[in-house]
Amino acid sequence: MLSTLQQEKKIDTITFATEAEVNDAVEKSKQAQLEWEKTPEPTRADHVKLLIPLLEQNKDTLAELYVKEQGKTLASAKGEIDRAIQFIDYMTGLSMNNKGEVLQNSRENETILLTKKPIGVTAGIVPWNAPIMVLMRKVIPAVITGCSVVIKPSEATSLITLKIAELLRASTIPAGLVQILPGTGETVGTQLAQHPDIQLISLTGSMRAGKSVYAESASTVKKVNLELGGNAPVIVTPNSDLDKAVNYIVTARINNAGQVCTCPERIFVHQDVHDTFIDKLKAQMEQLTVGDPFDESTDYGAIINQQQLDSIDDKVQNAV
């Protein structure tokens, strides 16, 4: 793995999972889930909540590795960890007990009792632009509801995901319940999508990856959840508060150096306020500090890798 800040500097080495290792992980996850679903939901939530102090105690170490591997500012990295902690706290505070629901039946003297049970083994494919938060969104609800999870992180942010795996192993969540398998989409991602023992797969990523997972999952007719890219337009009307609009747009646009699907990509400005808006936007953009993401004064950190930088540069050149 190369540092985002110094592309020629190697910060660690990882080994991608093989086909046999994927099968082994799914089997272990399956066996762990069969026992875990017998655990009462409040007890499951208590186990999950013990992740919070582990994240808090390791926050600085996680954030430093995050910045080196992904390039976002230190403040943004710590902010994502804080949001992950808040998410765990929120999810473990919900009551998910399912005591069943009695439904009306068209037949006399018969009632229908509808209950829900854990779906079983699930899989999650996590992107590089928010690997901690998205990981938690796929892992925490599944574990609390009695399921197990096999995670494929992005190849670009496998180190920070494996660091989270260390914390999971240090927690009281049973071994095998959460499996993290670094690897390529072609190998690990495809195999997870096709695997008959995985009942649900959730992907956050590109349209291309989403289409691939959707197609590969068809053979087993599993449930598929896809969160794909967006265009995030902003409309500035004549009666808009221009200062507030500019502040929002700049803040949202530079989030993670613009590498988030919710960053504004298109701004539609009414002609009556166009020139004033452009002046205000330009003035605020010129005040931004681009530089070392470890520096607290930096507003805009590094791009994830050369491939992404070249793609951005190509779009800019085509637009001017």
DOLUM-447132 format. One line per field, with one value per atom (N, C-alpha, C): residue in one letter; x, y negated, z negated; atom name. Coordinates in pm, whole numbers. Each point is the difference from the previous one (the first is absolute). Layout:
BEGIN
residu: [a:...] $
c1: [X:...] $
c2: [Y:...] $
c3: [Z:...] $
atome: [CA:...] $
***
This chain:
BEGIN
residu: [m:m:m:l:l:l:s:s:s:t:t:t:l:l:l:q:q:q:q:q:q:e:e:e:k:k:k:k:k:k:i:i:i:d:d:d:t:t:t:i:i:i:t:t:t:f:f:f:a:a:a:t:t:t:e:e:e:a:a:a:e:e:e:v:v:v:n:n:n:d:d:d:a:a:a:v:v:v:e:e:e:k:k:k:s:s:s:k:k:k:q:q:q:a:a:a:q:q:q:l:l:l:e:e:e:w:w:w:e:e:e:k:k:k:t:t:t:p:p:p:e:e:e:p:p:p:t:t:t:r:r:r:a:a:a:d:d:d:h:h:h:v:v:v:k:k:k:l:l:l:l:l:l:i:i:i:p:p:p:l:l:l:l:l:l:e:e:e:q:q:q:n:n:n:k:k:k:d:d:d:t:t:t:l:l:l:a:a:a:e:e:e:l:l:l:y:y:y:v:v:v:k:k:k:e:e:e:q:q:q:g:g:g:k:k:k:t:t:t:l:l:l:a:a:a:s:s:s:a:a:a:k:k:k:g:g:g:e:e:e:i:i:i:d:d:d:r:r:r:a:a:a:i:i:i:q:q:q:f:f:f:i:i:i:d:d:d:y:y:y:m:m:m:t:t:t:g:g:g:l:l:l:s:s:s:m:m:m:n:n:n:n:n:n:k:k:k:g:g:g:e:e:e:v:v:v:l:l:l:q:q:q:n:n:n:s:s:s:r:r:r:e:e:e:n:n:n:e:e:e:t:t:t:i:i:i:l:l:l:l:l:l:t:t:t:k:k:k:k:k:k:p:p:p:i:i:i:g:g:g:v:v:v:t:t:t:a:a:a:g:g:g:i:i:i:v:v:v:p:p:p:w:w:w:n:n:n:a:a:a:p:p:p:i:i:i:m:m:m:v:v:v:l:l:l:m:m:m:r:r:r:k:k:k:v:v:v:i:i:i:p:p:p:a:a:a:v:v:v:i:i:i:t:t:t:g:g:g:c:c:c:s:s:s:v:v:v:v:v:v:i:i:i:k:k:k:p:p:p:s:s:s:e:e:e:a:a:a:t:t:t:s:s:s:l:l:l:i:i:i:t:t:t:l:l:l:k:k:k:i:i:i:a:a:a:e:e:e:l:l:l:l:l:l:r:r:r:a:a:a:s:s:s:t:t:t:i:i:i:p:p:p:a:a:a:g:g:g:l:l:l:v:v:v:q:q:q:i:i:i:l:l:l:p:p:p:g:g:g:t:t:t:g:g:g:e:e:e:t:t:t:v:v:v:g:g:g:t:t:t:q:q:q:l:l:l:a:a:a:q:q:q:h:h:h:p:p:p:d:d:d:i:i:i:q:q:q:l:l:l:i:i:i:s:s:s:l:l:l:t:t:t:g:g:g:s:s:s:m:m:m:r:r:r:a:a:a:g:g:g:k:k:k:s:s:s:v:v:v:y:y:y:a:a:a:e:e:e:s:s:s:a:a:a:s:s:s:t:t:t:v:v:v:k:k:k:k:k:k:v:v:v:n:n:n:l:l:l:e:e:e:l:l:l:g:g:g:g:g:g:n:n:n:a:a:a:p:p:p:v:v:v:i:i:i:v:v:v:t:t:t:p:p:p:n:n:n:s:s:s:d:d:d:l:l:l:d:d:d:k:k:k:a:a:a:v:v:v:n:n:n:y:y:y:i:i:i:v:v:v:t:t:t:a:a:a:r:r:r:i:i:i:n:n:n:n:n:n:a:a:a:g:g:g:q:q:q:v:v:v:c:c:c:t:t:t:c:c:c:p:p:p:e:e:e:r:r:r:i:i:i:f:f:f:v:v:v:h:h:h:q:q:q:d:d:d:v:v:v:h:h:h:d:d:d:t:t:t:f:f:f:i:i:i:d:d:d:k:k:k:l:l:l:k:k:k:a:a:a:q:q:q:m:m:m:e:e:e:q:q:q:l:l:l:t:t:t:v:v:v:g:g:g:d:d:d:p:p:p:f:f:f:d:d:d:e:e:e:s:s:s:t:t:t:d:d:d:y:y:y:g:g:g:a:a:a:i:i:i:i:i:i:n:n:n:q:q:q:q:q:q:q:q:q:l:l:l:d:d:d:s:s:s:i:i:i:d:d:d:d:d:d:k:k:k:v:v:v:q:q:q:n:n:n:a:a:a:v:v:v] $
c1: [84:-84:88:-29:77:-72:81:-57:-62:-120:-64:80:69:75:133:59:125:-14:-39:-35:114:124:113:32:-68:29:-96:55:-83:-22:-125:-29:-32:-36:-25:-26:-10:-28:-118:-92:-112:-10:-66:-21:-148:-33:-140:-51:-126:-62:-12:19:-17:-144:-32:-135:-29:99:-17:-22:71:-14:-137:-55:-135:-100:10:-91:12:123:24:-62:17:-55:-152:-62:-146:-50:70:-39:11:110:17:-107:-30:-103:-136:-26:-127:-16:104:-6:-15:73:-10:-140:-60:-132:-107:11:-100:-7:113:2:-42:46:-24:-148:-76:-142:-79:56:-65:18:93:27:-108:-58:-103:50:-89:40:63:-54:66:144:25:136:91:-53:78:38:-96:26:106:-3:100:141:14:130:49:-90:36:41:-71:28:140:58:135:106:-41:93:31:-93:17:127:24:125:125:-7:115:31:-103:20:52:-54:44:146:40:137:101:-44:90:-24:-72:-40:120:101:115:78:20:72:-76:-131:-82:4:-13:-3:132:111:131:17:-37:9:-95:-117:-101:55:61:55:110:89:110:-51:-101:-48:-97:-85:-108:20:66:33:-92:-113:-88:65:-48:62:-18:90:-5:-132:-46:-127:-115:3:-106:5:120:15:-55:36:-51:-151:-49:-144:-76:57:-66:-4:108:3:-105:-12:-102:-140:-25:-132:-27:105:-15:-39:62:-33:-145:-41:-137:-99:37:-88:-17:110:-8:-88:18:-79:-149:-28:-140:-61:72:-55:-20:92:-13:-108:-47:-107:-139:-8:-129:-52:-129:-60:-36:68:-27:-67:-53:-69:-119:-10:-111:-84:-110:-87:-110:2:-98:-117:-72:-115:-115:-116:-118:-73:-22:-65:-139:-87:-134:7:-86:-5:-140:-8:-131:-78:70:-66:-46:-118:-53:78:8:64:148:62:144:65:115:77:140:64:136:95:104:104:123:33:116:118:108:122:117:104:120:118:92:121:119:121:118:12:41:10:116:102:112:132:76:130:-21:59:-7:141:8:130:-8:111:6:125:-16:113:12:116:19:92:-32:84:117:87:119:-23:-110:-14:-58:-61:-50:3:116:9:-44:15:-40:-151:-54:-143:-84:36:-78:13:119:19:-96:-9:-88:-147:-37:-139:-38:97:-29:13:90:26:-96:-16:-71:-146:-82:-140:-11:88:-5:28:104:38:-107:-54:-103:-124:-34:-120:25:122:27:62:49:64:152:68:145:34:125:39:138:12:130:24:108:28:116:-20:112:29:113:34:56:7:67:148:57:143:81:-56:74:1:-93:-6:-15:74:-7:64:104:73:-89:-72:-83:-114:-49:-106:53:121:60:30:27:19:-131:-109:-131:-25:46:-15:71:115:72:-86:-69:-86:-119:-52:-110:45:122:52:23:32:23:-130:-111:-130:-58:-121:-67:-92:2:-76:64:-77:57:89:105:91:-75:33:-62:-124:-59:-126:22:112:36:132:-2:119:36:129:44:103:-31:82:50:125:55:11:-17:12:-62:8:-55:-149:-66:-141:-20:94:-11:4:78:12:-95:27:-78:-142:-14:-133:-91:53:-80:-39:94:-30:-105:7:-101:-137:-4:-129:-60:85:-48:-23:53:0:-142:-36:-137:-32:101:-26:-16:28:-19:-140:-80:-141:-25:91:-16:138:13:126:-30:82:-17:128:-14:117:-18:103:9:118:-27:108:-48:72:-27:-116:-50:-106:50:124:58:3:47:6:-140:-93:-138:-63:22:-54:59:129:67:-56:-13:-53:-144:-78:-140:-11:84:-3:51:109:60:-89:-84:-87:-124:-28:-125:-10:113:-4:-50:16:-46:-122:-48:-119:8:116:14:-49:-23:-37:123:-20:111:-34:87:-14:115:-33:102:-10:110:9:109:-42:93:24:68:39:-117:25:-104:58:-87:45:-17:-77:-11:-10:-109:-15:-38:34:-40:-70:-112:-74:3:49:6:-105:-103:-111:27:-79:23:-13:-84:-21:87:101:88:87:37:103:133:61:118:119:18:112:-16:-122:-26:15:-50:9:146:79:142:73:-27:66:-34:-128:-41:68:-2:54:149:73:145:30:-69:23:-30:-111:-39:91:42:80:139:60:138:4:-116:-3:80:102:86:56:41:56:-97:-130:-101:-30:55:-12:-113:-118:-118:-119:-88:-110:-99:3:-92:63:124:62:-73:-35:-68:82:-62:69:-53:-124:-61:-69:26:-61:-81:-130:-89:-33:45:-15:-90:-99:-89:81:-34:77:2:-104:-5:106:46:101:130:9:115:134:16:130:40:-95:29:38:-73:29:141:36:133:109:-18:100:17:-111:7:63:-38:55:150:42:143:79:-54:69:18:-103:11:94:-5:89:146:27:138:56:-87:46:36:-31:26:150:39:139:10:80:24:139:10:132:0:92:22:-127:-61:-124:20:125:26:3:12:4:-143:-23:-136:-55:88:-46:-41:24:-31:-149:-56:-142:-19:100:-13:120:-23:110:36:46:53:-106:23:-80:50:-89:31:117:9:110:15:103:29:-112:-58:-109:-118:-34:-110:38:124:47:-5:43:-3:-143:-92:-140:-57:33:-47:59:130:68:-61:-34:-60:-134:-79:-131:18:100:26:43:91:50:-111:-92:-112:-102:3:-99:47:130:52:28] $
c2: [119:-119:-124:-95:-123:-112:-92:-117:-92:-50:-98:-129:-31:-124:8:119:21:131:-11:118:101:-48:92:69:-39:55:113:118:113:-6:11:-7:137:96:135:94:128:101:85:27:88:110:107:112:10:3:11:142:11:130:82:130:92:51:72:57:96:79:96:-72:-112:-76:-67:-41:-56:106:118:109:34:2:31:-106:-127:-110:6:30:9:115:112:114:-33:-65:-39:-101:-92:-100:67:100:73:72:68:73:-95:-113:-98:-60:-24:-61:90:129:94:-3:-23:-11:-140:-101:-139:-35:54:-35:49:94:49:-97:-93:-98:-106:-35:-104:-132:-71:-126:-100:-22:-95:40:129:48:-25:22:-28:-147:-86:-144:-38:64:-27:35:111:39:-104:-43:-97:-133:-41:-130:-6:114:3:-37:-14:-50:-148:-72:-145:-37:54:-36:44:109:42:-101:-52:-103:-129:-36:-123:10:114:18:3:43:14:-106:-103:-102:-65:-41:-69:92:125:96:28:19:24:-119:-120:-120:-20:24:-17:97:126:98:-37:-47:-40:-108:-102:-111:50:82:51:83:80:91:-65:-90:-53:-145:-80:-136:-109:34:-106:-69:-118:-76:73:-30:65:-30:-124:-38:80:20:76:148:55:140:21:-91:11:-20:-89:-24:123:75:123:105:8:94:-39:-130:-48:36:-15:33:150:79:145:36:-67:23:-40:-115:-46:98:56:96:127:49:119:-28:-116:-37:-8:-57:-12:138:84:131:90:-6:87:-50:-123:-54:30:52:32:134:11:128:76:112:79:133:9:124:24:118:34:108:-40:96:54:-44:51:-94:22:-83:91:-23:80:-65:78:-51:63:-74:53:110:97:110:7:28:9:124:96:121:-19:48:-13:88:-49:75:27:-81:13:-138:-4:-124:27:-104:11:-76:67:-66:-18:-125:-32:-38:75:-31:-16:-64:-19:67:47:60:-50:9:-47:68:-76:54:98:-14:93:-69:55:-56:-112:-116:-112:-36:-79:-47:-149:-69:-143:-36:-84:-50:-149:-39:-134:-84:-128:-86:-60:-70:-58:-140:-65:-141:-18:103:-7:140:63:142:33:-93:30:-13:-112:-24:100:24:93:142:36:131:19:-101:9:10:-70:5:137:75:134:106:-23:100:-11:-119:-16:44:-48:46:151:56:145:79:-39:74:-13:-120:-19:85:15:76:150:44:143:60:-85:48:-3:60:-11:-76:-46:-86:38:8:14:-128:-71:-130:8:-60:-22:-150:-43:-141:-38:-128:-46:36:33:28:-120:-121:-123:-31:56:-29:128:101:127:-9:-84:-6:-52:-109:-57:97:74:97:117:44:109:-45:-129:-54:7:-30:15:147:90:143:40:-62:28:-39:-113:-44:94:49:97:127:43:120:-24:-125:-33:-21:-9:-21:133:-5:123:58:-60:58:134:107:133:9:78:22:61:-46:54:-74:-78:-67:-110:-71:-103:40:25:38:-113:-35:-106:60:-8:65:-102:-46:-88:75:-69:65:-82:50:-72:29:-89:23:122:21:112:134:8:127:4:-84:5:-50:-115:-56:91:53:90:127:55:125:-21:-115:-29:-16:-66:-20:133:92:128:106:-21:107:34:127:40:-15:-5:-12:-145:-94:-141:-41:-46:-29:-144:-87:-142:-59:-83:-70:-148:-82:-146:-63:-82:-68:-150:-70:-144:-25:-55:-16:-59:31:-57:69:-65:60:130:-2:119:118:-26:107:47:-93:36:91:-32:84:141:7:130:85:-59:73:43:-88:31:121:0:109:131:-8:121:61:-82:49:72:-18:52:152:69:146:60:-73:50:-77:-95:-80:-53:-49:-59:-144:-54:-140:-85:-111:-87:-144:-63:-142:-76:-99:-76:-149:-57:-145:-49:-64:-33:-151:-44:-140:-93:-130:-100:-121:-92:-123:-124:11:-103:-143:-35:-138:-97:-127:-107:-107:-51:-104:-127:-108:-129:-91:-33:-81:-149:-87:-145:-48:66:-44:77:71:77:-92:47:-64:43:-87:39:36:-71:33:141:29:134:106:-30:96:28:-104:17:79:-33:71:149:30:141:71:-63:63:26:-97:17:110:-4:102:139:14:131:44:-97:34:50:-55:39:117:51:115:115:45:109:-30:-125:-45:24:-10:17:143:95:142:69:-61:54:-18:99:-5:-113:-54:-109:-138:-6:-130:-63:-130:-64:9:48:12:-99:-43:-94:-110:-123:-114:-79:-9:-75:-133:-110:-132:-87:-62:-90:-118:-41:-105:-132:-27:-127:-9:113:-2:68:35:77:-67:-124:-66:-19:-41:-19:133:103:133:45:-16:41:-75:-129:-80:52:28:49:140:85:136:-3:-80:-11:-51:-101:-57:103:81:100:114:41:107:-43:-126:-49:-5:6:-1:139:103:137:31:83:44:145:21:135:43:119:40:127:6:118:30:115:31:15:16:6:-139:-104:-138:-46:-49:-41:-114:-78:-114:41:125:46:26:-57:21:115:20:90:92:131:95:61:124:65:80:18:90:142:98:136:62:-19:60:-71:39:-64:23:117:30:-96:-25:-92:-143:-37:-134:-20:100:-9:-12:71:-6:-139:-60:-135:-100:13:-92:9:120:19:-72:8:-68:-152:-49:-145:-47:73:-39:1:94:6:-110:-60:-103:-142:-18:-136:-22] $
c3: [0:0:0:93:9:-73:-56:-66:103:-29:89:3:-109:-10:74:7:71:77:127:78:13:-16:11:-132:-108:-133:-36:-27:-41:-150:-43:-144:-59:83:-51:118:-31:101:-46:88:-32:105:-36:92:32:126:40:-21:-34:-26:128:-15:112:3:105:12:-115:-36:-110:-132:-20:-124:-9:113:1:-44:56:-38:-148:-49:-141:-90:38:-79:-4:112:5:-87:2:-83:-148:-40:-140:-41:90:-27:-16:81:-6:-134:-44:-126:-119:5:-109:-6:117:4:-60:24:-51:-153:-64:-146:-44:74:-38:2:95:9:-121:-75:-122:-116:12:-105:-1:-114:-5:57:68:65:-95:-122:-91:-32:-12:-28:120:120:121:5:-32:1:-104:-115:-104:48:69:55:101:87:103:-61:-105:-61:-60:-33:-57:104:126:101:-20:-61:-15:-76:-121:-68:76:75:80:109:64:102:-62:-114:-68:-42:-54:-47:115:116:115:107:-36:98:68:-75:58:94:-42:84:129:-12:118:95:-55:83:74:-68:64:118:-21:108:114:-37:98:93:-59:78:94:-51:83:118:-27:104:96:-51:82:41:-85:38:-50:-64:-50:-119:-34:-108:-133:-94:-130:-70:11:-63:60:131:66:-40:-12:-41:-141:-91:-137:-3:85:6:44:94:46:-111:-76:-112:-104:-25:-94:48:130:54:-9:17:-14:-143:-96:-141:-28:54:-19:63:114:68:-83:-56:-85:-121:-60:-118:36:117:45:25:74:38:-121:-95:-118:-95:22:-83:54:122:59:-52:-12:-39:126:23:120:-34:-121:-37:92:52:87:-66:-58:-69:91:124:94:20:106:35:42:-59:33:117:106:120:16:65:27:106:-14:95:61:128:65:-44:-57:-48:-145:-29:-135:-97:-123:-109:23:85:23:-10:-60:-5:56:41:55:-92:-45:-80:88:26:84:-88:11:-75:97:-48:82:-68:79:-54:81:-55:73:136:99:135:15:-88:5:29:93:37:101:-26:93:45:106:49:26:-20:25:79:101:78:-28:-53:-57:88:23:84:-75:73:-62:-55:38:-41:-140:-56:-139:-59:-6:-36:-141:-94:-138:-17:45:-18:78:125:81:-54:-47:-62:-116:-87:-116:42:105:45:55:45:50:-110:-94:-104:-118:-55:-127:6:96:4:19:83:26:-127:-72:-121:-108:-18:-103:30:126:36:12:-37:-5:123:91:122:-15:96:9:127:11:111:52:132:65:79:-32:59:98:118:92:3:-56:6:137:27:121:-6:114:5:-46:17:-33:-148:-77:-144:-81:36:-73:-137:-15:-127:-113:26:-106:-34:100:-25:-83:28:-78:-143:-17:-135:-79:66:-64:-34:87:-26:-129:-27:-125:-121:11:-110:-17:111:-8:-70:29:-67:-148:-36:-140:-77:73:-65:-45:-52:-45:107:119:111:37:10:22:124:-11:112:118:118:121:45:-89:34:105:-12:98:64:129:75:95:7:91:95:130:102:102:-11:103:132:109:129:110:121:114:16:72:28:88:93:93:-72:-110:-73:-119:-100:-124:22:65:21:80:109:84:-75:-76:-72:-108:-69:-101:64:115:68:47:39:53:-108:-119:-101:-46:2:-37:-148:-85:-144:-46:87:-33:45:-95:27:41:-32:35:23:102:25:17:-62:3:53:101:59:-3:-41:17:93:117:96:131:105:131:70:104:81:65:46:64:-97:-123:-101:-37:-9:-34:105:126:108:-6:-29:-7:-114:-119:-115:25:59:28:94:103:98:-61:-77:-57:-109:-63:-107:53:128:56:-9:11:3:-131:-111:-130:-51:77:-33:-143:-40:-133:1:-118:-12:31:72:40:-36:-76:-33:65:82:72:-33:-46:-20:96:109:107:7:103:9:27:-15:23:69:41:66:-87:-106:-104:53:67:48:-111:19:-91:84:-48:70:-84:58:-68:62:-77:49:-24:62:-17:-144:-80:-138:-99:49:-89:-84:-118:-80:62:79:78:-87:-110:-89:-58:-41:-56:109:120:111:36:9:35:-108:-125:-110:2:25:7:118:115:121:-14:-51:-15:-101:-114:-104:53:71:53:114:82:119:-37:-106:-35:-97:-40:-90:60:-72:47:139:20:129:115:-31:104:37:-75:37:-77:2:-67:94:5:96:-28:-122:-33:19:46:29:121:-9:113:128:107:129:102:-18:94:-80:37:-69:102:-22:88:-69:58:-62:87:-62:73:55:121:67:-78:-78:-74:-108:-51:-108:43:127:48:-28:43:-13:-146:-82:-143:-65:36:-54:39:126:46:-75:-20:-73:-143:-66:-138:-6:95:4:24:95:31:-120:-67:-116:-111:-24:-107:40:126:46:-9:26:-4:-141:-100:-139:-53:77:-45:-1:-96:-11:46:104:52:-46:-60:-46:-81:-95:-84:-80:19:-74:-151:-45:-143:-63:82:-49:-29:-120:-40:85:63:80:141:37:135:17:107:31:99:85:114:3:-23:-8:134:-4:119:75:130:81:-27:3:-43:75:133:76:135:73:128:101:-1:93:-19:-126:-29:40:-27:36:151:75:147:50:-63:41:-23:-115:-31:98:25:93:139:42:132:9:-106:-1:4:-73:-1:138:62:132:104:-12:95:-22:-119:-34:34:23:25:147] $
atome: [N:CA:C:N:CA:C:N:CA:C:N:CA:C:N:CA:C:N:CA:C:N:CA:C:N:CA:C:N:CA:C:N:CA:C:N:CA:C:N:CA:C:N:CA:C:N:CA:C:N:CA:C:N:CA:C:N:CA:C:N:CA:C:N:CA:C:N:CA:C:N:CA:C:N:CA:C:N:CA:C:N:CA:C:N:CA:C:N:CA:C:N:CA:C:N:CA:C:N:CA:C:N:CA:C:N:CA:C:N:CA:C:N:CA:C:N:CA:C:N:CA:C:N:CA:C:N:CA:C:N:CA:C:N:CA:C:N:CA:C:N:CA:C:N:CA:C:N:CA:C:N:CA:C:N:CA:C:N:CA:C:N:CA:C:N:CA:C:N:CA:C:N:CA:C:N:CA:C:N:CA:C:N:CA:C:N:CA:C:N:CA:C:N:CA:C:N:CA:C:N:CA:C:N:CA:C:N:CA:C:N:CA:C:N:CA:C:N:CA:C:N:CA:C:N:CA:C:N:CA:C:N:CA:C:N:CA:C:N:CA:C:N:CA:C:N:CA:C:N:CA:C:N:CA:C:N:CA:C:N:CA:C:N:CA:C:N:CA:C:N:CA:C:N:CA:C:N:CA:C:N:CA:C:N:CA:C:N:CA:C:N:CA:C:N:CA:C:N:CA:C:N:CA:C:N:CA:C:N:CA:C:N:CA:C:N:CA:C:N:CA:C:N:CA:C:N:CA:C:N:CA:C:N:CA:C:N:CA:C:N:CA:C:N:CA:C:N:CA:C:N:CA:C:N:CA:C:N:CA:C:N:CA:C:N:CA:C:N:CA:C:N:CA:C:N:CA:C:N:CA:C:N:CA:C:N:CA:C:N:CA:C:N:CA:C:N:CA:C:N:CA:C:N:CA:C:N:CA:C:N:CA:C:N:CA:C:N:CA:C:N:CA:C:N:CA:C:N:CA:C:N:CA:C:N:CA:C:N:CA:C:N:CA:C:N:CA:C:N:CA:C:N:CA:C:N:CA:C:N:CA:C:N:CA:C:N:CA:C:N:CA:C:N:CA:C:N:CA:C:N:CA:C:N:CA:C:N:CA:C:N:CA:C:N:CA:C:N:CA:C:N:CA:C:N:CA:C:N:CA:C:N:CA:C:N:CA:C:N:CA:C:N:CA:C:N:CA:C:N:CA:C:N:CA:C:N:CA:C:N:CA:C:N:CA:C:N:CA:C:N:CA:C:N:CA:C:N:CA:C:N:CA:C:N:CA:C:N:CA:C:N:CA:C:N:CA:C:N:CA:C:N:CA:C:N:CA:C:N:CA:C:N:CA:C:N:CA:C:N:CA:C:N:CA:C:N:CA:C:N:CA:C:N:CA:C:N:CA:C:N:CA:C:N:CA:C:N:CA:C:N:CA:C:N:CA:C:N:CA:C:N:CA:C:N:CA:C:N:CA:C:N:CA:C:N:CA:C:N:CA:C:N:CA:C:N:CA:C:N:CA:C:N:CA:C:N:CA:C:N:CA:C:N:CA:C:N:CA:C:N:CA:C:N:CA:C:N:CA:C:N:CA:C:N:CA:C:N:CA:C:N:CA:C:N:CA:C:N:CA:C:N:CA:C:N:CA:C:N:CA:C:N:CA:C:N:CA:C:N:CA:C:N:CA:C:N:CA:C:N:CA:C:N:CA:C:N:CA:C:N:CA:C:N:CA:C:N:CA:C:N:CA:C:N:CA:C:N:CA:C:N:CA:C:N:CA:C:N:CA:C:N:CA:C:N:CA:C:N:CA:C:N:CA:C:N:CA:C:N:CA:C:N:CA:C:N:CA:C:N:CA:C:N:CA:C:N:CA:C:N:CA:C:N:CA:C:N:CA:C:N:CA:C:N:CA:C:N:CA:C:N:CA:C:N:CA:C:N:CA:C:N:CA:C:N:CA:C:N:CA:C:N:CA:C:N:CA:C:N:CA:C:N:CA:C:N:CA:C:N:CA:C:N:CA:C:N:CA:C:N:CA:C:N:CA:C:N:CA:C:N:CA:C:N:CA:C:N:CA:C:N:CA:C:N:CA:C:N:CA:C:N:CA:C:N:CA:C:N:CA:C:N:CA:C:N:CA:C:N:CA:C:N:CA:C:N:CA:C:N:CA:C:N:CA:C:N:CA:C:N:CA:C:N:CA:C:N:CA:C:N:CA:C:N:CA:C:N:CA:C:N:CA:C:N:CA:C:N:CA:C:N:CA:C:N:CA:C:N:CA:C:N:CA:C:N:CA:C:N:CA:C:N:CA:C:N:CA:C:N:CA:C:N:CA:C:N:CA:C:N:CA:C:N:CA:C:N:CA:C:N:CA:C:N:CA:C:N:CA:C:N:CA:C:N:CA:C:N:CA:C:N:CA:C:N:CA:C:N:CA:C:N:CA:C:N:CA:C:N:CA:C:N:CA:C:N:CA:C:N:CA:C:N:CA:C:N:CA:C:N:CA:C:N:CA:C:N:CA:C] $
***
